[in-house]
Amino acid sequence: MIEITPKLMTTALLTLILFSFGIVNAQTAPAKKQTASPKKPAPQTAGASASPQSAQQKAALPTVEEVETSMKRSFGYDPGVTWQVLDIRESSIPGLAEILVSMNKQQPVHLYLASGTQTAIAGQMIPFGPDPFAAARANLKGAFGPSRGGQNPPIEIIEFSDLECPHCKVAQPVLAKLFADFPQARFIFQEFPLPASLHPWALKAAQYADCAGQMDKDAFWKYVDSIFENQGGIALATADDKLKELATAAGYDAQKISTCAASPETDARIKKSQALGATLDVNETPTVFINGRRVPGIANIPYDNLKQLVQFEIDHAGR
């Protein structure tokens, strides 16, 4: 018989909360240190169906101090459990506050709390309704990365990727196979380098790849594949030389692409791509959207099931 100790209960709870969101399927950005009060709630995106919150409901959001007190009361007995309150905002459901907490530096946990209660729901709010992905599709109209596929595609498959991310490397053959099986769809690659504390040379690779896409969209895919294939041989100190070497092999002028990568215009495009991801709550890579539907852990889905999903979204194009 297993003895149920407080330590075991805490471990079980963390496992339930953290791994229910597919953490092992993606690379997640580390939690940012909060230096001020939580951000103001983001404006509601197009297509969202929730009614505006009343002033009274807005005022009912808990403070950081109140959340910290609640976390300490629930988990403070275990020195092995740490947390960081990342954001407190209105949820899309009237009357519920949404609290983002990173526990043990893992993917943020979403907690939903009604004012005046001492019970929170831990989970991920999912799109649900007759056209559940309309809001995401509306935001994704801003996708501008290199693309391939049909000229008048029934759906778009958009990937937010980090070239230093090992999970992104694993996902690439799967996405390439989907492209071969569904050439009528449009595939778009959006740069989303994670912070340098996690991936030191990801930003530099994103800058080179962005320039590659600007110069030759066809050669871009060969260049990206070569970066993924050579991940293990790239380090921050040698990244420029290696990325130029791979660019030459893909048919680019190494000096031109290096100059482009260092330009303010390229930096602005990377930030624009990251900002687009932020509007969709992208905080891990790879994050893939199929017809607006977020598909986590795409490399771990049996391929026949993934094909069924893509065909299902083609059959439901635009809705």
HULINVEN-V512473 format. One record per residue. N is the residue number from 0. RES is the residue in three letters. PHI is phi as a letter, one per 30 degrees, with the letter a starting at -180 (NA if undefined). PSI is psi in whole degrees, -180 to 180 (none if undefined). D_FIRST is the distance of its C-alpha to the first C-alpha in Angstrom with 2 decimals. Layout:
n=N res=RES phi=PHI psi=PSI d_first=D_FIRST
n=N res=RES phi=PHI psi=PSI d_first=D_FIRST
This chain:
n=0 res=MET phi=NA psi=138 d_first=0.00
n=1 res=ILE phi=d psi=130 d_first=3.82
n=2 res=GLU phi=d psi=124 d_first=6.45
n=3 res=ILE phi=d psi=98 d_first=9.30
n=4 res=THR phi=c psi=161 d_first=12.31
n=5 res=PRO phi=e psi=-38 d_first=15.89
n=6 res=LYS phi=d psi=-42 d_first=16.34
n=7 res=LEU phi=d psi=-38 d_first=13.61
n=8 res=MET phi=d psi=-42 d_first=15.21
n=9 res=THR phi=d psi=-45 d_first=18.57
n=10 res=THR phi=e psi=-44 d_first=17.79
n=11 res=ALA phi=d psi=-41 d_first=16.57
n=12 res=LEU phi=d psi=-45 d_first=19.71
n=13 res=LEU phi=d psi=-40 d_first=21.97
n=14 res=THR phi=d psi=-45 d_first=20.74
n=15 res=LEU phi=d psi=-46 d_first=21.42
n=16 res=ILE phi=d psi=-48 d_first=24.77
n=17 res=LEU phi=d psi=-45 d_first=26.06
n=18 res=PHE phi=d psi=-8 d_first=25.20
n=19 res=SER phi=d psi=-12 d_first=26.10
n=20 res=PHE phi=c psi=14 d_first=29.67
n=21 res=GLY phi=i psi=38 d_first=29.84
n=22 res=ILE phi=e psi=-36 d_first=30.12
n=23 res=VAL phi=d psi=-7 d_first=29.71
n=24 res=ASN phi=c psi=-1 d_first=32.73
n=25 res=ALA phi=a psi=160 d_first=35.31
n=26 res=GLN phi=c psi=126 d_first=36.63
n=27 res=THR phi=c psi=138 d_first=36.53
n=28 res=ALA phi=d psi=139 d_first=39.06
n=29 res=PRO phi=d psi=155 d_first=37.73
n=30 res=ALA phi=d psi=139 d_first=37.94
n=31 res=LYS phi=d psi=141 d_first=41.38
n=32 res=LYS phi=d psi=130 d_first=41.84
n=33 res=GLN phi=d psi=122 d_first=43.09
n=34 res=THR phi=c psi=-8 d_first=46.28
n=35 res=ALA phi=b psi=-174 d_first=47.57
n=36 res=SER phi=d psi=158 d_first=46.62
n=37 res=PRO phi=e psi=155 d_first=44.93
n=38 res=LYS phi=d psi=153 d_first=47.28
n=39 res=LYS phi=d psi=149 d_first=49.27
n=40 res=PRO phi=e psi=139 d_first=47.99
n=41 res=ALA phi=d psi=149 d_first=49.38
n=42 res=PRO phi=d psi=151 d_first=51.99
n=43 res=GLN phi=d psi=136 d_first=50.85
n=44 res=THR phi=d psi=162 d_first=51.42
n=45 res=ALA phi=d psi=139 d_first=53.73
n=46 res=GLY phi=j psi=-10 d_first=52.35
n=47 res=ALA phi=d psi=142 d_first=49.72
n=48 res=SER phi=c psi=-9 d_first=49.79
n=49 res=ALA phi=d psi=142 d_first=48.44
n=50 res=SER phi=d psi=155 d_first=51.08
n=51 res=PRO phi=d psi=146 d_first=52.02
n=52 res=GLN phi=d psi=149 d_first=50.14
n=53 res=SER phi=d psi=163 d_first=52.15
n=54 res=ALA phi=d psi=-36 d_first=53.10
n=55 res=GLN phi=d psi=-41 d_first=50.95
n=56 res=GLN phi=d psi=-39 d_first=47.86
n=57 res=LYS phi=d psi=-39 d_first=48.67
n=58 res=ALA phi=d psi=-13 d_first=48.92
n=59 res=ALA phi=d psi=1 d_first=45.45
n=60 res=LEU phi=d psi=135 d_first=43.69
n=61 res=PRO phi=d psi=156 d_first=41.38
n=62 res=THR phi=d psi=166 d_first=42.47
n=63 res=VAL phi=e psi=-42 d_first=40.68
n=64 res=GLU phi=d psi=-40 d_first=40.25
n=65 res=GLU phi=d psi=-40 d_first=38.61
n=66 res=VAL phi=d psi=-43 d_first=36.13
n=67 res=GLU phi=e psi=-43 d_first=35.43
n=68 res=THR phi=d psi=-42 d_first=34.83
n=69 res=SER phi=d psi=-40 d_first=32.37
n=70 res=MET phi=d psi=-42 d_first=30.46
n=71 res=LYS phi=d psi=-39 d_first=30.36
n=72 res=ARG phi=d psi=-33 d_first=29.10
n=73 res=SER phi=d psi=-39 d_first=26.20
n=74 res=PHE phi=b psi=0 d_first=25.30
n=75 res=GLY phi=d psi=-18 d_first=27.32
n=76 res=TYR phi=d psi=-17 d_first=24.60
n=77 res=ASP phi=c psi=108 d_first=23.37
n=78 res=PRO phi=d psi=-12 d_first=26.15
n=79 res=GLY phi=d psi=-5 d_first=24.66
n=80 res=VAL phi=c psi=122 d_first=25.65
n=81 res=THR phi=b psi=160 d_first=29.38
n=82 res=TRP phi=a psi=164 d_first=31.52
n=83 res=GLN phi=b psi=125 d_first=35.15
n=84 res=VAL phi=d psi=116 d_first=36.93
n=85 res=LEU phi=c psi=-36 d_first=39.18
n=86 res=ASP phi=a psi=149 d_first=40.96
n=87 res=ILE phi=b psi=122 d_first=41.36
n=88 res=ARG phi=a psi=169 d_first=43.53
n=89 res=GLU phi=d psi=140 d_first=44.35
n=90 res=SER phi=d psi=175 d_first=42.39
n=91 res=SER phi=d psi=-5 d_first=44.26
n=92 res=ILE phi=c psi=119 d_first=43.03
n=93 res=PRO phi=e psi=135 d_first=45.26
n=94 res=GLY phi=j psi=-7 d_first=43.65
n=95 res=LEU phi=c psi=130 d_first=40.58
n=96 res=ALA phi=d psi=144 d_first=40.39
n=97 res=GLU phi=c psi=125 d_first=38.77
n=98 res=ILE phi=c psi=128 d_first=37.10
n=99 res=LEU phi=c psi=122 d_first=36.29
n=100 res=VAL phi=b psi=129 d_first=33.79
n=101 res=SER phi=c psi=122 d_first=32.76
n=102 res=MET phi=c psi=128 d_first=29.32
n=103 res=ASN phi=h psi=37 d_first=28.76
n=104 res=LYS phi=i psi=29 d_first=32.08
n=105 res=GLN phi=c psi=-177 d_first=30.82
n=106 res=GLN phi=e psi=138 d_first=32.56
n=107 res=PRO phi=e psi=138 d_first=33.67
n=108 res=VAL phi=c psi=135 d_first=31.52
n=109 res=HIS phi=c psi=122 d_first=33.62
n=110 res=LEU phi=c psi=135 d_first=33.05
n=111 res=TYR phi=c psi=126 d_first=35.20
n=112 res=LEU phi=b psi=130 d_first=36.11
n=113 res=ALA phi=c psi=141 d_first=38.49
n=114 res=SER phi=e psi=137 d_first=40.72
n=115 res=GLY phi=i psi=2 d_first=39.84
n=116 res=THR phi=c psi=167 d_first=36.19
n=117 res=GLN phi=b psi=38 d_first=33.02
n=118 res=THR phi=b psi=131 d_first=31.08
n=119 res=ALA phi=c psi=149 d_first=31.30
n=120 res=ILE phi=c psi=123 d_first=30.66
n=121 res=ALA phi=c psi=122 d_first=29.24
n=122 res=GLY phi=l psi=-173 d_first=30.59
n=123 res=GLN phi=c psi=122 d_first=33.62
n=124 res=MET phi=d psi=132 d_first=36.69
n=125 res=ILE phi=c psi=150 d_first=38.02
n=126 res=PRO phi=d psi=138 d_first=41.55
n=127 res=PHE phi=a psi=127 d_first=41.88
n=128 res=GLY phi=l psi=-178 d_first=45.07
n=129 res=PRO phi=d psi=-25 d_first=47.92
n=130 res=ASP phi=b psi=70 d_first=48.82
n=131 res=PRO phi=d psi=-18 d_first=45.70
n=132 res=PHE phi=c psi=15 d_first=46.77
n=133 res=ALA phi=d psi=-43 d_first=50.33
n=134 res=ALA phi=d psi=-42 d_first=49.76
n=135 res=ALA phi=d psi=-42 d_first=48.24
n=136 res=ARG phi=d psi=-38 d_first=51.10
n=137 res=ALA phi=d psi=-44 d_first=53.59
n=138 res=ASN phi=d psi=-38 d_first=52.24
n=139 res=LEU phi=d psi=-7 d_first=52.07
n=140 res=LYS phi=d psi=-17 d_first=55.79
n=141 res=GLY phi=d psi=1 d_first=56.11
n=142 res=ALA phi=d psi=135 d_first=54.61
n=143 res=PHE phi=b psi=6 d_first=57.26
n=144 res=GLY phi=d psi=173 d_first=55.71
n=145 res=PRO phi=e psi=141 d_first=56.98
n=146 res=SER phi=b psi=162 d_first=56.63
n=147 res=ARG phi=a psi=155 d_first=57.21
n=148 res=GLY phi=k psi=-160 d_first=57.43
n=149 res=GLY phi=d psi=150 d_first=59.53
n=150 res=GLN phi=d psi=-33 d_first=62.41
n=151 res=ASN phi=b psi=70 d_first=61.69
n=152 res=PRO phi=d psi=142 d_first=57.93
n=153 res=PRO phi=d psi=-34 d_first=56.17
n=154 res=ILE phi=b psi=165 d_first=53.16
n=155 res=GLU phi=c psi=142 d_first=52.28
n=156 res=ILE phi=c psi=114 d_first=49.23
n=157 res=ILE phi=c psi=127 d_first=48.91
n=158 res=GLU phi=c psi=130 d_first=46.72
n=159 res=PHE phi=c psi=119 d_first=46.16
n=160 res=SER phi=b psi=156 d_first=45.55
n=161 res=ASP phi=b psi=123 d_first=45.34
n=162 res=LEU phi=d psi=-13 d_first=46.91
n=163 res=GLU phi=c psi=-5 d_first=44.66
n=164 res=CYS phi=d psi=121 d_first=41.47
n=165 res=PRO phi=d psi=-32 d_first=39.55
n=166 res=HIS phi=d psi=-33 d_first=38.10
n=167 res=CYS phi=d psi=-39 d_first=41.70
n=168 res=LYS phi=e psi=-43 d_first=42.73
n=169 res=VAL phi=d psi=-32 d_first=40.18
n=170 res=ALA phi=d psi=-24 d_first=41.38
n=171 res=GLN phi=d psi=-45 d_first=45.06
n=172 res=PRO phi=d psi=-33 d_first=45.24
n=173 res=VAL phi=d psi=-46 d_first=43.56
n=174 res=LEU phi=d psi=-36 d_first=46.11
n=175 res=ALA phi=d psi=-38 d_first=48.92
n=176 res=LYS phi=d psi=-39 d_first=47.94
n=177 res=LEU phi=d psi=-40 d_first=47.96
n=178 res=PHE phi=d psi=-40 d_first=51.41
n=179 res=ALA phi=d psi=-36 d_first=52.64
n=180 res=ASP phi=d psi=-22 d_first=51.34
n=181 res=PHE phi=b psi=65 d_first=52.49
n=182 res=PRO phi=d psi=-16 d_first=55.72
n=183 res=GLN phi=d psi=-21 d_first=56.91
n=184 res=ALA phi=d psi=158 d_first=54.28
n=185 res=ARG phi=c psi=129 d_first=54.94
n=186 res=PHE phi=c psi=127 d_first=52.51
n=187 res=ILE phi=b psi=135 d_first=52.79
n=188 res=PHE phi=c psi=118 d_first=51.36
n=189 res=GLN phi=c psi=128 d_first=50.87
n=190 res=GLU phi=d psi=131 d_first=50.42
n=191 res=PHE phi=b psi=67 d_first=47.46
n=192 res=PRO phi=d psi=133 d_first=46.94
n=193 res=LEU phi=d psi=167 d_first=44.01
n=194 res=PRO phi=e psi=152 d_first=44.72
n=195 res=ALA phi=d psi=-23 d_first=45.95
n=196 res=SER phi=d psi=-23 d_first=43.04
n=197 res=LEU phi=c psi=-47 d_first=40.89
n=198 res=HIS phi=b psi=95 d_first=43.54
n=199 res=PRO phi=e psi=-36 d_first=46.57
n=200 res=TRP phi=c psi=11 d_first=49.02
n=201 res=ALA phi=d psi=-42 d_first=47.97
n=202 res=LEU phi=d psi=-44 d_first=50.77
n=203 res=LYS phi=d psi=-42 d_first=53.40
n=204 res=ALA phi=d psi=-39 d_first=52.30
n=205 res=ALA phi=d psi=-39 d_first=52.44
n=206 res=GLN phi=d psi=-44 d_first=55.98
n=207 res=TYR phi=d psi=-44 d_first=57.12
n=208 res=ALA phi=d psi=-37 d_first=55.59
n=209 res=ASP phi=d psi=-44 d_first=57.16
n=210 res=CYS phi=d psi=-38 d_first=60.51
n=211 res=ALA phi=d psi=-42 d_first=59.99
n=212 res=GLY phi=d psi=-33 d_first=59.45
n=213 res=GLN phi=d psi=-34 d_first=62.61
n=214 res=MET phi=d psi=-39 d_first=64.66
n=215 res=ASP phi=a psi=101 d_first=63.60
n=216 res=LYS phi=d psi=-28 d_first=60.97
n=217 res=ASP phi=d psi=-44 d_first=60.97
n=218 res=ALA phi=d psi=-19 d_first=60.38
n=219 res=PHE phi=e psi=-45 d_first=57.70
n=220 res=TRP phi=d psi=-37 d_first=55.02
n=221 res=LYS phi=d psi=-40 d_first=55.84
n=222 res=TYR phi=d psi=-47 d_first=55.69
n=223 res=VAL phi=d psi=-44 d_first=52.30
n=224 res=ASP phi=e psi=-40 d_first=50.87
n=225 res=SER phi=d psi=-34 d_first=52.27
n=226 res=ILE phi=d psi=-45 d_first=50.66
n=227 res=PHE phi=e psi=-44 d_first=47.23
n=228 res=GLU phi=d psi=-28 d_first=47.84
n=229 res=ASN phi=c psi=18 d_first=48.84
n=230 res=GLN phi=e psi=-45 d_first=46.19
n=231 res=GLY phi=d psi=-18 d_first=45.07
n=232 res=GLY phi=c psi=9 d_first=48.66
n=233 res=ILE phi=c psi=133 d_first=49.45
n=234 res=ALA phi=b psi=162 d_first=49.10
n=235 res=LEU phi=e psi=-42 d_first=50.66
n=236 res=ALA phi=d psi=-28 d_first=53.37
n=237 res=THR phi=c psi=8 d_first=54.47
n=238 res=ALA phi=d psi=-45 d_first=53.70
n=239 res=ASP phi=e psi=-49 d_first=57.35
n=240 res=ASP phi=d psi=-44 d_first=58.59
n=241 res=LYS phi=d psi=-41 d_first=55.85
n=242 res=LEU phi=d psi=-35 d_first=56.18
n=243 res=LYS phi=d psi=-39 d_first=59.96
n=244 res=GLU phi=d psi=-45 d_first=59.60
n=245 res=LEU phi=d psi=-33 d_first=57.41
n=246 res=ALA phi=d psi=-43 d_first=59.86
n=247 res=THR phi=d psi=-44 d_first=62.75
n=248 res=ALA phi=d psi=-28 d_first=60.93
n=249 res=ALA phi=d psi=-3 d_first=60.41
n=250 res=GLY phi=j psi=11 d_first=64.14
n=251 res=TYR phi=c psi=161 d_first=64.36
n=252 res=ASP phi=d psi=113 d_first=66.71
n=253 res=ALA phi=e psi=-41 d_first=64.42
n=254 res=GLN phi=d psi=-39 d_first=66.66
n=255 res=LYS phi=d psi=-42 d_first=67.04
n=256 res=ILE phi=d psi=-32 d_first=63.35
n=257 res=SER phi=d psi=-43 d_first=62.68
n=258 res=THR phi=d psi=-43 d_first=65.33
n=259 res=CYS phi=d psi=-42 d_first=63.98
n=260 res=ALA phi=d psi=-29 d_first=60.40
n=261 res=ALA phi=d psi=2 d_first=61.65
n=262 res=SER phi=d psi=152 d_first=63.60
n=263 res=PRO phi=d psi=-32 d_first=62.90
n=264 res=GLU phi=d psi=-40 d_first=63.16
n=265 res=THR phi=d psi=-43 d_first=60.23
n=266 res=ASP phi=e psi=-40 d_first=58.13
n=267 res=ALA phi=d psi=-38 d_first=59.02
n=268 res=ARG phi=d psi=-38 d_first=57.92
n=269 res=ILE phi=d psi=-45 d_first=54.50
n=270 res=LYS phi=d psi=-37 d_first=54.07
n=271 res=LYS phi=d psi=-40 d_first=55.25
n=272 res=SER phi=d psi=-42 d_first=52.64
n=273 res=GLN phi=d psi=-38 d_first=49.88
n=274 res=ALA phi=d psi=-38 d_first=51.25
n=275 res=LEU phi=d psi=-45 d_first=51.15
n=276 res=GLY phi=d psi=-38 d_first=47.47
n=277 res=ALA phi=d psi=-34 d_first=46.86
n=278 res=THR phi=d psi=-16 d_first=48.39
n=279 res=LEU phi=c psi=14 d_first=45.68
n=280 res=ASP phi=h psi=34 d_first=42.79
n=281 res=VAL phi=d psi=122 d_first=42.47
n=282 res=ASN phi=b psi=16 d_first=40.34
n=283 res=GLU phi=a psi=160 d_first=38.93
n=284 res=THR phi=b psi=144 d_first=40.43
n=285 res=PRO phi=d psi=147 d_first=41.05
n=286 res=THR phi=c psi=122 d_first=41.51
n=287 res=VAL phi=c psi=136 d_first=43.30
n=288 res=PHE phi=c psi=127 d_first=45.07
n=289 res=ILE phi=c psi=109 d_first=46.27
n=290 res=ASN phi=h psi=34 d_first=48.89
n=291 res=GLY phi=i psi=-12 d_first=47.34
n=292 res=ARG phi=d psi=122 d_first=43.80
n=293 res=ARG phi=d psi=128 d_first=41.38
n=294 res=VAL phi=c psi=99 d_first=39.43
n=295 res=PRO phi=d psi=153 d_first=36.50
n=296 res=GLY phi=h psi=46 d_first=35.20
n=297 res=ILE phi=d psi=-31 d_first=38.22
n=298 res=ALA phi=d psi=-15 d_first=37.62
n=299 res=ASN phi=c psi=1 d_first=34.20
n=300 res=ILE phi=d psi=129 d_first=35.60
n=301 res=PRO phi=e psi=134 d_first=36.53
n=302 res=TYR phi=d psi=-37 d_first=40.28
n=303 res=ASP phi=d psi=-38 d_first=41.27
n=304 res=ASN phi=d psi=-38 d_first=39.37
n=305 res=LEU phi=d psi=-41 d_first=41.05
n=306 res=LYS phi=d psi=-40 d_first=44.42
n=307 res=GLN phi=d psi=-41 d_first=43.77
n=308 res=LEU phi=d psi=-45 d_first=43.05
n=309 res=VAL phi=d psi=-44 d_first=46.27
n=310 res=GLN phi=d psi=-38 d_first=48.31
n=311 res=PHE phi=d psi=-42 d_first=46.89
n=312 res=GLU phi=d psi=-33 d_first=48.00
n=313 res=ILE phi=d psi=-41 d_first=51.39
n=314 res=ASP phi=d psi=-23 d_first=51.76
n=315 res=HIS phi=c psi=32 d_first=50.98
n=316 res=ALA phi=e psi=131 d_first=53.06
n=317 res=GLY phi=i psi=10 d_first=53.94
n=318 res=ARG phi=a psi=none d_first=51.65
